[in-house]
């Protein structure tokens, strides 16, 4: 109860401090001439005056209000965030700032005087007048909605401003965009008709504002435009400011704070809006799942891939730009209309290419409205088309470059830097400078991707003459290149890469949307369970966009599978990556039955938690960031321990007598890209790990906590990814080693894995990764980290010899191998086609087993995935045996009946448990510890049992003879 009182007092004091600071910063002060009150808003001012308690206007002794530490942090955070982006000015804020005395800046000290006590008694009426003026800037509230006739007096420019503002505010709403695209453009025709009016009335309702019929004030229009500008610059805030939860929270506040908060919500400056949201998050923000329209860009992941259609587009980008000539001299009032026009212009000759072309056109065609900061229109002129044509992203690739890029076709790269390195390596291999510098192994074992001379000659007309001459010279050298020549040749290839990289990258970047209606459907076939003979961890990543259709995986060669699909907001709520930001979602996010399919084969499933934009998070106060991380740890633990709901998973707890309850997650892999490297952020991350471990509790033994990172992050010299910090995380997550500790496979698997992306060419990057660790660490620390490093490669499906080399090297030097994406086959195609001559699975089977390791026998490939069925059958058969034995000993009649059919009862009581128990002892992972090394004794016991049965039957037969 005392904690609740203190929290309530802190919130109340923070609200008083905020109100005082606002009057000192953004509104007129005593002694200054207050702006005149518009006639249309006087009623609102009088209402606010009437609602204000009388005690507020009487003189009082000066009283100091001590600001709570969290409120101070939030105030500091608000100031910090406000400086990141320009403050948006409106007539209200301009007038207030002009009326504010420059000699009386807002106080930032720990104690702030209340508004009544900060001024002499003689100035109280002026202060009250200023307060009433501030509240009167709110548009008037009545009970009647607006009608079309209310807008007859407005100019077309003002009606266009209203429509543009509504677009910025509601463009994330599906119903708005549906009406926006109707024939006649009712929401963008510069005419406030019934459709526009319905959305304007909705805005007024959202903000508890109703303008009197026929008296629409300029303040109302300015408030609408101002809020649209705020939403444009700070889109993260929009959904929260429009939410009913925020409105209800404000309604619970006393006057005059309630009216002031409504004013801030509608027309406050950027700094004031931040302060409002900080109060709301501390006091009234609901917990649970995040709103999809809030910070959508913060949980978007991109992939980089070139398909056949992309290569065709890269060969004809200039033609697509030429099609935009039909739009010349056209102007569009917003981005949506521009997008529609670009799509229509390309639908015949270049369908679908508007996705990559639109951002470039938008960049050069955008014009900011001088009367409405943050509002843009788009004009397509001849100069704009020339600028678009000259943009490096619009470069058309010559045929020889397209030929080289075919080696990258269909490969999924999870990061831009990995894709850029792959393009550079591919161009280098295709150009083929200094061929005699390749080793004998490379010349004899690895394929030569260098272009033939006649194909390379196609670059002569597209490259600068001196650059082409340099490349041609080093391609045809008959002697090995010296170090200086190698450097010059590499610089020439870098120039080619720089010419085409922007165009290639813009085409390869994809943003797949998550569709919860498309399930992940895994099937292991007869692959059996994960082999115990694997030399290390085999970690396969499954990005959510691969879902669709039945997919066959060889789980016997997959230790862990990481589903790439989760992110989180600043409050620690879990969201799915790339889910449509339209507020519509499926409960539970997705079907998790694929987890049960993996568990059937003993493959563990991790959930990859990805976040790349930390700007909003870093702008929060330390207390708020800690609360967000605490909530994230709680939500992750709860998510991992959510029980599976498929029929088999529901039965298992009963079959195991409560010892086993299948859950939907075996671990979490943290992919915190670009995570801040300052000391405070590192400490918060460590505290997050500690809390996650505590929430998992004893179950942490079966849950893994892993990190996914680029190799460059290890070289930053500070942050959570330095080699020294990674070693400390091993001890933090797995605990210190007990006396007599050794690197057993079981212990390694319970420790965190650090999955590190390897860039192309992997023949060099894998060696550099080991060298980085050796240079940073020594002795036991080096050994400990190397055994937990799992390099991740992106296999191109063609370089089989290089894959074999990589697998062997990673087996000897690191703790595992990662595959992005994991290896799978379409189940229908796999059933119809013969086994491929080369596959990732075959390479792992041949080169990633322990010495002397072999695949499982056929019986184990049947028993292990169906172990619960075999266990149940054994339990039933053993129960029958106990029943027969009990009846034999308990009842004479039963004994006589059993002896008359002794062989039949013997077969029923002994053979089934024995026949089912033997394969279970061999193939059930939970019983293999019992059977390991004990097979001679098990065989001897079986022989003794058989001998006893034979002797008994032999004596009975001899006794029956006369």
Order of alpha helices (4+ residues) and beta strands (2+ residues): alpha-alpha-beta-alpha-alpha-beta-alpha-alpha-alpha-alpha-alpha-alpha-alpha-alpha-alpha-beta-alpha-alpha-beta-alpha-alpha-beta-beta-alpha-alpha-alpha-alpha-alpha-alpha-alpha-beta-beta-beta-beta-beta-beta-alpha-beta-alpha-alpha-alpha-beta-alpha-beta-alpha-alpha-alpha-beta-alpha-alpha-beta-alpha-beta-beta-alpha-alpha-alpha-alpha-alpha-alpha-alpha-alpha-alpha
